[in-house]
Amino acid sequence: MFAHMVEDLMKEPLSEIVKIQLKDYENWQKQYTWDALQNIRYGQSFCNQYNITDLRLYYSRDWVFCDRLIRKEYITRP
């Protein structure tokens, strides 16, 4: 039962998809250094910055996974 709950949470974000400009994302990446020094995860910092509820990002410790997911789902395409 718990495995099904986790699987459902990992399928899709809980909040409405927010679209962010690539330059804004790159600026946030530069500012993330301060959050990293405070032991805040990459995805957690991103969610906090843009007021996003996405448990896949928030709890992930893999910044590469988070970066790919952010670029795929949250960055606007030109």
N, C-alpha and C positions, 0 to 999 in steps of 0.2 A: 504494500500500500504506500509506504513512504517513497519507494522508488518511483511510483507513478506520479506522486505529487512533485517530486524533483524534476521528473521528465517534463511535466506540464509547465513548470516554471521556466525551464530552459528553452522551451519552444519559441516563445515570443515575448516581447517586452510588455510590461504592464501599463506603460503610459503611451500617450499619443506620440507618434514619431515627430521629433523636432528636427528641422533641417538647419544645418550650420554651414556657413561659408568656410571653404578650405583655409583661407587666410586667418580666420578667427580660430580655427582648430590649431593651426600652427602657432599662433600667438599663445594659446592656452598651453600647448606643449612646453613652451619656454618657461611659462609661469609654474608649471607642474613641479619643477625642481624644489621649490619651497615646500610643497605638499609632501614630496618624497622624503624630505628631511624630517618631516613630522610623522613618518611611517604611514602615510595615507596611500592606499593602493591607487594605481593608475586609473582604472575604471571608476573607482569610488570618487576620485577627484573630479573626473569628467562629469559624472552624474550630479555631483554637488554644484559644479560650476554652471551647468545648464539646466538645473532643476529637472532632471530626468529620473524616472523610476524604471530602471532596467536591471533586474537582479543578476542577469548574466554578466553585465559589466561591473556592477557594484561589488560583487563578491569574488570575482576572478582575480587570481594573483598572477596571471599570465598576461603581461602587457602586450605581447605580440598578438594574442587572440583579441584583446580589447581594441588594439589599433585597427586590426582588420575589420572587426565588427563595426566600429565607429565609422570607418571609411565607407563601408558597404551600406550602412543603414542611416547614418546621420549627416553625412557630408553631401551638400547639394552638388549636382552634376551640372557642368556648364552647358 
